[in-house]
Amino acid sequence: MPDPAGETPGEPIIALIEWQAPSLGPAEARRLGVETVAAFSGVPGLLEIRVFGDFETGRHFYFQRWESRAALDAYIGSEAMFRNREMAAPFVGGPVTRQLFEDYSPGD
């Protein structure tokens, strides 16, 4: 069993992206979710992605778990980020926010 005290603090990184999509309905959201997860499946360093939201308020989220801040930074500077962003663009109504968190969950 690895020694948790020997692990690098701050790895992995959680990115929580929030966006307003008041016109996004459940059927469209499911389709968008499938397309989004498929598009992200080949992104280096992305360990997990989840999509969820509240259809009453129009608040929607991407939860992304990255192996490191360096992997997230590489993605942010890539063409793939802009292509992936375009999938949700028709539904986005307002600013998109991103919060970053250090994941200190115990390993599997």
C-alpha positions in Angstrom: 0.0 0.0 0.0 1.5 3.4 -1.0 2.4 5.8 1.7 -0.1 8.8 1.4 2.4 11.1 3.1 4.8 10.4 0.2 2.3 11.5 -2.5 2.5 14.9 -4.2 0.0 17.3 -2.7 -2.5 18.7 -5.1 -2.6 15.8 -7.5 -5.1 15.2 -9.1 -7.1 18.3 -9.9 -10.8 18.7 -10.0 -12.3 21.2 -12.5 -15.9 22.2 -11.9 -17.3 24.1 -14.9 -20.7 25.8 -14.5 -22.7 27.1 -17.4 -26.3 28.5 -17.8 -28.4 26.7 -20.4 -32.0 27.6 -19.8 -33.1 26.1 -23.1 -31.5 22.7 -22.6 -34.1 20.0 -22.1 -33.5 16.5 -20.7 -33.4 14.7 -24.1 -30.9 17.3 -25.5 -28.9 17.1 -22.3 -28.6 13.3 -22.6 -27.4 13.6 -26.2 -25.0 16.3 -25.3 -23.7 14.3 -22.4 -23.0 11.3 -24.6 -21.3 13.4 -27.2 -19.3 15.3 -24.6 -18.1 12.1 -22.8 -17.1 10.6 -26.1 -15.2 13.7 -27.2 -13.3 13.8 -23.9 -12.5 10.1 -23.9 -9.2 10.6 -25.8 -8.0 13.6 -23.9 -4.6 12.8 -22.2 -4.6 13.2 -18.5 -8.4 13.3 -18.0 -9.3 10.6 -15.5 -13.1 11.2 -15.2 -15.8 13.5 -16.6 -19.4 13.8 -15.5 -22.2 16.0 -16.8 -25.1 17.1 -14.7 -27.5 19.9 -14.2 -30.8 21.3 -12.9 -33.4 21.8 -15.7 -35.6 24.1 -13.5 -32.8 26.7 -13.0 -30.9 26.0 -16.2 -27.6 25.5 -14.2 -25.4 22.8 -15.7 -22.0 21.5 -14.9 -19.0 19.5 -16.1 -17.1 17.7 -13.4 -13.6 16.8 -14.6 -10.9 15.0 -12.7 -7.4 15.4 -14.1 -4.3 13.5 -13.3 -2.4 16.8 -12.7 -2.6 20.5 -13.2 -0.1 20.1 -16.0 -2.6 17.8 -17.9 -5.4 20.3 -17.4 -3.2 23.2 -18.6 -2.2 21.3 -21.7 -5.8 20.6 -22.5 -6.8 24.3 -21.9 -4.2 25.3 -24.5 -5.3 22.7 -27.1 -7.5 22.8 -30.1 -9.5 19.9 -28.5 -10.8 22.3 -25.9 -12.3 24.7 -28.4 -13.9 21.8 -30.4 -15.4 20.4 -27.2 -16.7 23.8 -26.1 -18.5 24.2 -29.4 -20.8 21.2 -28.6 -22.5 23.1 -25.8 -22.3 26.5 -27.3 -25.8 26.5 -28.9 -27.3 26.1 -25.4 -25.0 28.4 -23.3 -26.7 31.5 -22.1 -24.3 33.6 -20.1 -20.8 33.4 -18.7 -19.1 30.0 -18.1 -17.2 29.7 -14.8 -14.5 27.2 -13.8 -13.3 26.4 -10.3 -10.3 24.3 -9.6 -9.9 22.1 -6.5 -7.1 19.8 -5.3 -8.4 16.3 -4.9 -7.1 14.7 -1.7 -9.5 11.7 -1.8 -7.8 8.5 -0.7 -6.7 6.4 -3.7 -8.4 3.2 -4.9 
